[in-house]
Every structure is written in structure tokens, then in C-alpha cells.
């Protein structure tokens, strides 16, 4: 099964720090441990920034892929995927 470019980029981001904005507006920034084909993500060392600016630290979090608005991935991936 050939995966899409966004999923391949996300899979290549494992073991990197990423930021994930949820459809509810919270931003989760932390270390990506695992990604599933449906874009569910397991992360650790998380800082959550709420819509009102408050922050909170969590050790581990599981993010459901269907609740993600967008992600900020490491810059080094842009060179790898710029021709796709």
C-alpha cells in the first residue's frame, strides 16, 4: 500500500519535535513517538498552549488524527519532499 505524501512526511517526522493544532484550537508541541496510518499520533514531553494563551505540560499524549487541523513538521523534510 503506497502512502500519501503527507503521511510519509509525518512518518519521517517520528523522533522529531513537531507542533499539532487541534480543530478546537489547542496547540500540542512535543516529541513524536509513533504515527498510525489514520494519522493518530503518540507524543511525549508535551507543552499544550490553549486558545486563551495558558500553557500546561504533559508527559505523554495520544492525539486522534481526525481531530487535527494542521501540523508543523521539521524543516529538513521540505528538501526531501519538495519534488512530490
NUKOLFI-188952 format. One record per residue: residue in three letters; x negated, y negated, z negated of N, C-alpha, C in turn; residue number from 1. Coordinates in pm, 1 decimal. Last residue first. Layout:
+-----+----------+----------+----------+----------+----------+----------+----------+----------+----------+-----+
: res :      n_X :      n_Y :      n_Z :     ca_X :     ca_Y :     ca_Z :      c_X :      c_Y :      c_Z :   n :
+-----+----------+----------+----------+----------+----------+----------+----------+----------+----------+-----+
: ALA :        X :        Y :        Z :        X :        Y :        Z :        X :        Y :        Z : NUM :
...
+-----+----------+----------+----------+----------+----------+----------+----------+----------+----------+-----+
***
This chain:
+-----+----------+----------+----------+----------+----------+----------+----------+----------+----------+-----+
: res :      n_X :      n_Y :      n_Z :     ca_X :     ca_Y :     ca_Z :      c_X :      c_Y :      c_Z :   n :
+-----+----------+----------+----------+----------+----------+----------+----------+----------+----------+-----+
: UNK :   -768.6 :  -1624.5 :    476.0 :   -649.0 :  -1541.7 :    479.4 :   -527.3 :  -1624.2 :    494.9 :  84 :
: UNK :   -997.4 :  -1774.3 :    440.0 :   -964.7 :  -1734.5 :    576.7 :   -836.8 :  -1652.1 :    586.9 :  83 :
: UNK :  -1026.9 :  -1809.5 :    163.9 :   -992.6 :  -1925.0 :    247.3 :   -954.4 :  -1889.0 :    389.6 :  82 :
: UNK :  -1098.1 :  -1623.2 :    -28.9 :   -969.5 :  -1606.1 :     37.8 :   -935.1 :  -1718.9 :    135.0 :  81 :
: UNK :  -1350.6 :  -1694.7 :   -129.4 :  -1326.1 :  -1556.0 :    -89.8 :  -1200.6 :  -1541.6 :     -3.7 :  80 :
: UNK :  -1319.0 :  -1960.5 :   -200.4 :  -1410.8 :  -1924.8 :    -92.3 :  -1383.3 :  -1784.7 :    -40.5 :  79 :
: UNK :  -1136.3 :  -1935.2 :   -414.6 :  -1098.7 :  -2009.2 :   -293.8 :  -1189.2 :  -1974.2 :   -176.4 :  78 :
: UNK :  -1252.1 :  -1818.6 :   -633.0 :  -1168.0 :  -1734.7 :   -546.7 :  -1131.6 :  -1804.6 :   -416.0 :  77 :
: UNK :  -1377.5 :  -2012.6 :   -782.0 :  -1461.6 :  -1928.2 :   -697.1 :  -1379.5 :  -1838.0 :   -604.3 :  76 :
: UNK :  -1180.8 :  -2130.4 :   -945.7 :  -1218.4 :  -2194.4 :   -819.7 :  -1297.1 :  -2102.7 :   -726.8 :  75 :
: UNK :   -931.6 :  -1919.0 :  -1098.6 :  -1069.6 :  -1969.6 :  -1089.9 :  -1103.6 :  -2022.8 :   -949.9 :  74 :
: UNK :   -589.2 :  -2045.7 :  -1085.3 :   -688.8 :  -1939.1 :  -1085.0 :   -828.2 :  -1997.8 :  -1072.9 :  73 :
: UNK :   -295.7 :  -2126.9 :  -1218.3 :   -421.0 :  -2191.5 :  -1178.2 :   -529.7 :  -2086.9 :  -1197.2 :  72 :
: UNK :     35.9 :  -2046.3 :  -1112.5 :    -86.0 :  -2013.6 :  -1185.2 :   -200.9 :  -2096.5 :  -1131.4 :  71 :
: UNK :    391.2 :  -2108.8 :  -1162.6 :    267.1 :  -2107.0 :  -1085.6 :    150.0 :  -2074.6 :  -1176.6 :  70 :
: UNK :    612.9 :  -1982.7 :  -1296.7 :    633.1 :  -2084.6 :  -1193.8 :    510.3 :  -2092.2 :  -1103.3 :  69 :
: UNK :    715.9 :  -1667.6 :  -1415.8 :    603.2 :  -1755.4 :  -1383.5 :    642.6 :  -1854.0 :  -1274.0 :  68 :
: UNK :    896.9 :  -1470.8 :  -1464.0 :    915.1 :  -1596.4 :  -1539.3 :    804.9 :  -1698.6 :  -1510.7 :  67 :
: UNK :    824.2 :  -1239.9 :  -1339.0 :    941.4 :  -1310.4 :  -1286.2 :    967.0 :  -1444.0 :  -1355.8 :  66 :
: UNK :    612.3 :  -1138.7 :  -1498.5 :    585.7 :  -1202.9 :  -1370.4 :    701.6 :  -1283.8 :  -1315.2 :  65 :
: UNK :    582.6 :  -1195.2 :  -1839.5 :    662.4 :  -1130.5 :  -1735.6 :    647.3 :  -1208.5 :  -1604.7 :  64 :
: UNK :    300.3 :  -1160.4 :  -2033.1 :    382.0 :  -1254.7 :  -1956.8 :    453.3 :  -1178.8 :  -1845.6 :  63 :
: UNK :    190.4 :  -1101.4 :  -2349.6 :    232.1 :  -1033.3 :  -2227.6 :    329.0 :  -1126.4 :  -2156.7 :  62 :
: UNK :    -88.7 :  -1194.6 :  -2551.3 :     43.4 :  -1223.9 :  -2497.7 :     65.5 :  -1139.4 :  -2372.5 :  61 :
: UNK :   -291.0 :  -1245.3 :  -2844.7 :   -251.6 :  -1165.7 :  -2728.4 :   -113.4 :  -1208.2 :  -2681.9 :  60 :
: UNK :   -340.4 :  -1463.9 :  -3020.8 :   -446.2 :  -1368.8 :  -2987.4 :   -415.3 :  -1292.6 :  -2859.2 :  59 :
: UNK :   -252.7 :  -1805.7 :  -2975.5 :   -212.1 :  -1666.0 :  -2991.9 :   -328.6 :  -1576.2 :  -2953.4 :  58 :
: UNK :   -205.2 :  -2138.2 :  -3085.8 :   -298.7 :  -2034.2 :  -3044.3 :   -239.2 :  -1896.4 :  -3071.7 :  57 :
: UNK :    -33.7 :  -2421.7 :  -2958.7 :    -37.2 :  -2309.1 :  -3051.6 :   -135.3 :  -2206.8 :  -2997.0 :  56 :
: UNK :     67.0 :  -2767.5 :  -2931.0 :    -10.2 :  -2650.5 :  -2889.7 :     -5.7 :  -2544.4 :  -2999.8 :  55 :
: UNK :    294.9 :  -3014.8 :  -2797.4 :    242.9 :  -2933.4 :  -2909.0 :    164.6 :  -2815.7 :  -2853.5 :  54 :
: UNK :    409.1 :  -3127.2 :  -2571.7 :    268.9 :  -3153.5 :  -2599.3 :    210.3 :  -3076.6 :  -2716.4 :  53 :
: UNK :    662.6 :  -3054.9 :  -2498.1 :    650.8 :  -3178.5 :  -2577.3 :    506.3 :  -3209.2 :  -2618.1 :  52 :
: UNK :    620.8 :  -2809.0 :  -2373.1 :    662.1 :  -2924.5 :  -2292.0 :    646.9 :  -3056.4 :  -2366.5 :  51 :
: UNK :    324.6 :  -2659.7 :  -2518.1 :    469.1 :  -2672.6 :  -2499.0 :    501.0 :  -2800.4 :  -2422.5 :  50 :
: UNK :     62.0 :  -2461.3 :  -2447.3 :     98.5 :  -2602.8 :  -2456.2 :    247.1 :  -2612.8 :  -2422.1 :  49 :
: UNK :   -114.8 :  -2204.4 :  -2597.7 :     12.0 :  -2243.0 :  -2535.8 :     29.2 :  -2392.7 :  -2554.9 :  48 :
: UNK :   -401.2 :  -2031.4 :  -2552.0 :   -351.7 :  -2158.3 :  -2604.1 :   -225.6 :  -2192.0 :  -2526.7 :  47 :
: UNK :   -518.6 :  -1702.9 :  -2619.3 :   -425.0 :  -1791.8 :  -2550.1 :   -404.9 :  -1922.2 :  -2626.2 :  46 :
: UNK :   -665.0 :  -1452.8 :  -2626.1 :   -723.1 :  -1582.6 :  -2660.9 :   -646.2 :  -1695.8 :  -2591.8 :  45 :
: UNK :   -540.5 :  -1257.8 :  -2342.8 :   -577.0 :  -1279.3 :  -2482.6 :   -642.9 :  -1415.7 :  -2498.3 :  44 :
: UNK :   -276.1 :  -1109.4 :  -2141.5 :   -382.5 :  -1207.0 :  -2165.0 :   -418.3 :  -1208.3 :  -2312.6 :  43 :
: UNK :   -121.9 :   -944.7 :  -1883.1 :   -161.1 :   -931.2 :  -2023.8 :   -282.8 :  -1019.2 :  -2042.0 :  42 :
: UNK :    145.0 :  -1004.1 :  -1657.4 :      6.4 :  -1028.0 :  -1698.5 :     -9.6 :  -1004.0 :  -1847.9 :  41 :
: UNK :    324.7 :   -911.6 :  -1369.0 :    319.5 :   -916.4 :  -1515.2 :    173.3 :   -925.4 :  -1554.6 :  40 :
: UNK :    324.5 :   -876.7 :  -1096.1 :    259.1 :   -996.2 :  -1148.3 :    276.9 :  -1015.1 :  -1298.6 :  39 :
: UNK :    391.4 :   -630.0 :  -1011.3 :    501.0 :   -726.0 :  -1019.5 :    457.2 :   -858.4 :  -1082.2 :  38 :
: UNK :    151.6 :   -490.9 :  -1045.7 :    193.8 :   -526.7 :   -910.0 :    308.3 :   -627.7 :   -907.7 :  37 :
: UNK :    -20.6 :   -641.6 :  -1329.2 :     56.3 :   -535.7 :  -1266.1 :    104.7 :   -583.0 :  -1129.1 :  36 :
: UNK :   -331.1 :   -714.2 :  -1479.9 :   -222.4 :   -759.5 :  -1393.2 :   -152.9 :   -636.4 :  -1335.7 :  35 :
: UNK :   -523.3 :   -798.6 :  -1770.7 :   -460.8 :   -698.7 :  -1683.5 :   -348.6 :   -762.7 :  -1603.7 :  34 :
: UNK :   -651.6 :  -1018.7 :  -1891.3 :   -698.7 :   -882.8 :  -1916.1 :   -648.5 :   -782.5 :  -1813.2 :  33 :
: UNK :   -749.3 :  -1345.9 :  -1876.2 :   -663.5 :  -1247.0 :  -1811.3 :   -724.4 :  -1108.1 :  -1826.2 :  32 :
: UNK :   -759.4 :  -1577.5 :  -2129.7 :   -838.8 :  -1477.0 :  -2061.1 :   -746.6 :  -1367.6 :  -2007.2 :  31 :
: UNK :   -565.3 :  -1882.4 :  -2095.1 :   -642.6 :  -1782.8 :  -2166.0 :   -709.1 :  -1683.6 :  -2072.1 :  30 :
: UNK :   -283.3 :  -2077.3 :  -2137.5 :   -420.7 :  -2077.3 :  -2085.0 :   -501.7 :  -1978.5 :  -2166.4 :  29 :
: UNK :     39.6 :  -2143.7 :  -2051.5 :    -43.4 :  -2046.8 :  -2122.9 :   -181.2 :  -2048.1 :  -2058.1 :  28 :
: UNK :    277.0 :  -2390.3 :  -2080.3 :    154.6 :  -2351.0 :  -2009.1 :     72.8 :  -2261.8 :  -2101.3 :  27 :
: UNK :    632.9 :  -2421.4 :  -2040.4 :    515.3 :  -2397.0 :  -2123.9 :    398.3 :  -2355.0 :  -2036.3 :  26 :
: UNK :    845.8 :  -2433.9 :  -1857.5 :    758.8 :  -2549.7 :  -1874.2 :    637.5 :  -2528.9 :  -1963.6 :  25 :
: UNK :   1002.3 :  -2223.5 :  -1781.1 :   1054.4 :  -2306.0 :  -1890.5 :    964.2 :  -2425.2 :  -1922.3 :  24 :
: UNK :    851.3 :  -2086.2 :  -1602.1 :    966.2 :  -2159.5 :  -1548.2 :   1030.0 :  -2249.5 :  -1653.5 :  23 :
: UNK :    506.1 :  -2143.9 :  -1701.2 :    629.8 :  -2066.9 :  -1700.5 :    743.9 :  -2150.8 :  -1643.4 :  22 :
: UNK :    185.3 :  -2150.5 :  -1575.7 :    300.8 :  -2231.2 :  -1615.2 :    425.7 :  -2148.1 :  -1596.9 :  21 :
: UNK :   -124.1 :  -2039.3 :  -1673.9 :      3.9 :  -1993.1 :  -1620.1 :    112.4 :  -2088.5 :  -1668.8 :  20 :
: UNK :   -469.0 :  -2033.5 :  -1608.0 :   -356.7 :  -2104.3 :  -1669.2 :   -229.6 :  -2060.4 :  -1597.4 :  19 :
: UNK :   -751.4 :  -1820.7 :  -1689.3 :   -652.0 :  -1876.9 :  -1597.9 :   -550.8 :  -1957.5 :  -1678.5 :  18 :
: UNK :  -1069.5 :  -1680.9 :  -1700.6 :   -974.5 :  -1768.1 :  -1768.2 :   -882.6 :  -1829.9 :  -1664.7 :  17 :
: UNK :  -1116.4 :  -1332.7 :  -1611.5 :  -1143.2 :  -1476.8 :  -1595.5 :  -1040.5 :  -1553.5 :  -1678.4 :  16 :
: UNK :  -1044.3 :  -1070.1 :  -1595.6 :  -1167.1 :  -1101.7 :  -1668.9 :  -1212.4 :  -1245.8 :  -1644.1 :  15 :
: UNK :   -884.2 :  -1105.8 :  -1283.8 :   -895.8 :  -1031.3 :  -1409.4 :  -1035.9 :  -1053.2 :  -1466.0 :  14 :
: UNK :   -880.2 :  -1215.7 :  -1036.4 :   -895.7 :  -1309.0 :  -1148.5 :   -905.5 :  -1237.7 :  -1283.0 :  13 :
: UNK :   -815.9 :  -1024.6 :   -854.5 :   -956.4 :  -1065.5 :   -859.9 :   -984.8 :  -1162.2 :   -974.8 :  12 :
: UNK :   -539.9 :  -1026.3 :   -891.8 :   -616.2 :   -908.9 :   -933.3 :   -765.7 :   -941.0 :   -943.9 :  11 :
: UNK :   -484.0 :  -1273.6 :   -771.7 :   -459.4 :  -1255.8 :   -913.7 :   -537.0 :  -1135.6 :   -967.0 :  10 :
: UNK :   -550.3 :  -1216.2 :   -507.6 :   -621.2 :  -1323.0 :   -578.8 :   -604.9 :  -1306.8 :   -729.5 :   9 :
: UNK :   -362.0 :  -1014.8 :   -457.4 :   -504.9 :   -982.0 :   -452.6 :   -587.1 :  -1088.3 :   -525.2 :   8 :
: UNK :   -127.4 :  -1168.7 :   -476.6 :   -151.9 :  -1061.4 :   -572.0 :   -299.2 :  -1021.2 :   -573.0 :   7 :
: UNK :   -161.4 :  -1348.2 :   -256.5 :   -150.6 :  -1397.9 :   -394.7 :   -178.0 :  -1289.0 :   -499.0 :   6 :
: UNK :   -181.2 :  -1155.6 :    -38.4 :   -295.7 :  -1239.2 :    -76.1 :   -278.8 :  -1295.0 :   -217.8 :   5 :
: UNK :    -28.6 :   -835.1 :   -116.8 :    -28.3 :   -969.8 :    -61.0 :   -150.9 :  -1048.0 :   -108.0 :   4 :
: UNK :   -158.8 :   -502.5 :    -58.3 :   -101.1 :   -607.2 :   -142.0 :   -113.5 :   -742.6 :    -73.9 :   3 :
: UNK :    -72.6 :   -207.4 :    102.4 :   -152.2 :   -329.4 :    112.1 :    -83.4 :   -439.6 :     31.3 :   2 :
: UNK :    -84.6 :    118.7 :      0.0 :      0.0 :      0.0 :      0.0 :    -88.7 :   -124.4 :      0.0 :   1 :
+-----+----------+----------+----------+----------+----------+----------+----------+----------+----------+-----+
***
